[in-house]
Amino acid sequence: HTGGNRAEAAKILGISATTLWRRLKEEAN
């Protein structure tokens, strides 16, 4: 079930990446 773990990791990374982008955009503005 390594694929499932990878999917979960990708989800977590994706969420953190989007939150970081939003914070950076807010700080830029």
Backbone as CSV, one residue per row, in Angstrom:
resi,resn,N_x,N_y,N_z,CA_x,CA_y,CA_z,C_x,C_y,C_z
1,HIS,0.839,-1.209,0.000,0.000,0.000,0.000,0.872,1.256,0.000
2,THR,2.008,1.163,-0.643,2.884,2.343,-0.686,2.224,3.458,-1.485
3,GLY,1.487,3.087,-2.534,0.822,4.099,-3.360,-0.120,4.948,-2.522
4,GLY,-0.873,4.305,-1.622,-1.796,5.060,-0.776,-1.040,6.050,0.093
5,ASN,0.074,5.599,0.669,0.862,6.508,1.507,1.368,7.679,0.680
6,ARG,1.794,7.382,-0.550,2.292,8.466,-1.412,1.177,9.458,-1.691
7,ALA,-0.021,8.958,-1.938,-1.152,9.850,-2.223,-1.415,10.752,-1.021
8,GLU,-1.375,10.174,0.167,-1.613,10.980,1.373,-0.525,12.031,1.534
9,ALA,0.723,11.641,1.311,1.837,12.588,1.431,1.668,13.710,0.416
10,ALA,1.273,13.359,-0.809,1.080,14.371,-1.852,-0.019,15.338,-1.432
11,LYS,-1.080,14.800,-0.839,-2.180,15.674,-0.394,-1.673,16.651,0.654
12,ILE,-0.943,16.136,1.646,-0.427,16.998,2.719,0.514,18.054,2.132
13,LEU,1.407,17.616,1.243,2.356,18.557,0.643,1.612,19.596,-0.179
14,GLY,0.612,19.160,-0.929,-0.165,20.089,-1.756,-0.857,21.135,-0.903
15,ILE,-1.452,20.691,0.214,-2.154,21.629,1.091,-1.164,22.639,1.665
16,SER,-0.014,22.157,2.148,0.977,23.060,2.738,1.497,24.032,1.683
17,ALA,1.672,23.547,0.454,2.179,24.404,-0.622,1.178,25.514,-0.914
18,THR,-0.109,25.172,-0.985,-1.121,26.188,-1.286,-1.193,27.212,-0.159
19,THR,-1.120,26.751,1.082,-1.183,27.680,2.207,0.023,28.616,2.181
20,LEU,1.192,28.080,1.835,2.394,28.916,1.766,2.234,29.962,0.678
21,TRP,1.697,29.550,-0.480,1.489,30.496,-1.586,0.547,31.614,-1.150
22,ARG,-0.531,31.234,-0.459,-1.495,32.256,-0.026,-0.832,33.233,0.938
23,ARG,-0.054,32.710,1.874,0.623,33.593,2.843,1.587,34.529,2.120
24,LEU,2.336,33.981,1.148,3.294,34.805,0.411,2.561,35.892,-0.363
25,LYS,1.443,35.530,-0.981,0.681,36.519,-1.751,0.160,37.612,-0.830
26,GLU,-0.353,37.222,0.334,-0.877,38.216,1.276,0.237,39.151,1.737
27,GLU,1.412,38.582,2.023,2.533,39.410,2.478,2.987,40.346,1.361
28,ALA,2.967,39.854,0.112,3.392,40.675,-1.028,2.460,41.876,-1.181
29,ASN,1.162,41.636,-0.991,0.191,42.723,-1.132,0.299,43.658,0.074
